[in-house]
Amino acid sequence: MRRYLSLVLAAAAGSGVAAGVDGCDGARDLRLVNGKIHTMDQGNSVVSSVAIENGLFVARGRPLSPCTKTFDLGGRTAVPGLIDNHNHIVLLGLRPGYDTRLETAASVADVQALLKARAHTVPAGAFLTAMGGWNAAQFAEKRLPTLAELDLAVADHPVLLFQAFTGPGATNSAGKAFFTGKGVAVGETGVIAPNAPSLAALNALRALETFEDQKRGTADAMAYAASVGVTTSVDMGAFVIPGTADAQDSFLFDGLASADPFHMYDALLALHREHNLTTRLRLFLLSMDTEPGVPLLMKRLLNAFPEFGDDLLRISGIGEFATGWPLFGRAEPPGNYLDALQLIARHGWTFQQHSLSAPEDQFTVSTFERVNARTPIAALHWSIAHAPRIDQSTLERLKAMGAGIAVHPFEYLAGAPGSGPPLRTIVASGIHVGAGTDSAQISTLDPWLLVYYMVTGKNAAGLLINDKQQLTRIEALRLYTAANGWFLHEEDKLGSIEPGKLGDVVVLSDDFFDSTKVPDEGIKRLKSVLTVVDGKAVYNQLRSPNILRNNR
């Protein structure tokens, strides 16, 4: 019994929970001391300590609550919680199986090691999946792992690796037995061809998934985000799966980026009701109506309130689509686009538009200008997302309207020379700009990989693909912190460590700001050792017993 009690107390200390402290359960009071804390305020101040009370940063020197826990950082570097201004973390949480992030894998051997490590944390015989967020181009071998290689890693768990939106995929012997039993064609080397075969494999696993699986997967996705320092994810929705009720007038598409738009948030909402959200989520509601009356968008605008929610979970805007789009099955720009955007502006919503090419940029900006002539959009904080090919004149037109740019260097994984976005040009223009990942289909959720890209211009294979557009380290980090509250109308709440703002802090595994300690290649290996959200330690790798103490 004594040994059991010791283990319980040790687990409570490791998780940041105040065990046995009367009246302090659920307290959101915390202090960090003896650190190098980069506040990312306007003066880029660096302080040694910071305090949080009731989930908010408070002025230094203020008396502390008796429930305050203190973490001695031992000289470690800390930064504000990172904000990913455009990802698809809700979809990541809904994917079947036990997710294994392959974002940092540089070889087949790395894939094997990650799968083997993950296998030790899941139930016996459970499916291990790695769906989206990686590309075979990042591996030294430039190919998918084979069935034999996957068997060497995990013979006692079925495996499915699934690339991008519709495959290809790869599986091991246990997975092959499952999929062939479901009528899915699997090659001798374990390869599942892209499109129909890969989608059949995906849907075979979806059919086994329960609501509890979705809740667990959503919690796992947030836990991973916290481990790499992302404390706020701005989710940009999903395409509509064919056959979804009440969505017949929308663009329909099945793949890794697809879901039922009316039920995809159910697991997330359940966790919120149970007080089990560990990171903040901001939702943008995606619709791709093909009809003039924009029925799905209209349902959203008439039956939801902009910026409705609380500090952990909030509806923040419309995007990254409002109508069908030229790249998705249409030869011409959508004829209902202007009407859709005028509705969004008239109802007072923030909006973000996906754009990957110069023609898309021009069409979007021209429509923004027409809307702006009737309903000014500056106060609504509209933006273009991705912007890999945007030019100076287009930037100036957006800037003149008070619109912004959300950059997402997703080509880090497999981009070729000439890949964008033109980061230096965008930042130098003076337009409002912030960064995100566009994970988790074609891009990594790990922000440090994209910070590496922004600082070096190099892709996952180390090839220079965005020369003369590099940013400094502090510029890149600012795009992930102080610059991103603007996209949510929360610049007064998020992005920097200042009194009155939400209490989110990340203590880093090494000193990002010191290139002698963290050379450029080392940026890719940065993680969190302590992530604080809302004044609570939601991820803690500070294991020394003198790190956490209670102030009572």
Secondary structure, 3 states (H helix, E strand, C coil): CHHHHHHHHHHHHHHCCCCCCCCCCCCCCEEEECCEEECCCCCCCEECCEEEECCEEECCCCCCCCCCEEEECCCCEEEECEEEEEECHHHHHHCCCEECCCCCCCCHHHHHHHHHHHHCCCCCCCCEEEECCCCHHHCCCCCCCCHHHHHHHCCCCCEEEECCCCCCEEECHHHHHHHHHCCCCCCCCCEECCCHHHHHHHHHHHCCCCHHHHHHHHHHHHHHHHHCCEEEEEECCCEECCCCCCCCCECECCCCCEECCCCCCHHHHHHHHCCCCCCEEEEEECCCECCCCCHHHHHHHHHCCCCCECCCEEEEEEEECCECCCCCCCCCCCCCHHHHHHHHHHCCCCEEEEECCHHHHHHHHHHHHHHHHHCCCHHHCCEEEECCCCCHHHHHHHHHHCCEEEECCHHHCCCCCCCCCCHHHHHHHCCEEEECCCCCCCCCCCHHHHHHHHHHCECCCCCECCCCCCCCHHHHHHHHCCCCHHHHCCCCCCCCCCCCCECCEEEECCCCCCCCCCCHHHHHHCCEEEEEECCEEEEECCCCCCCEEECC
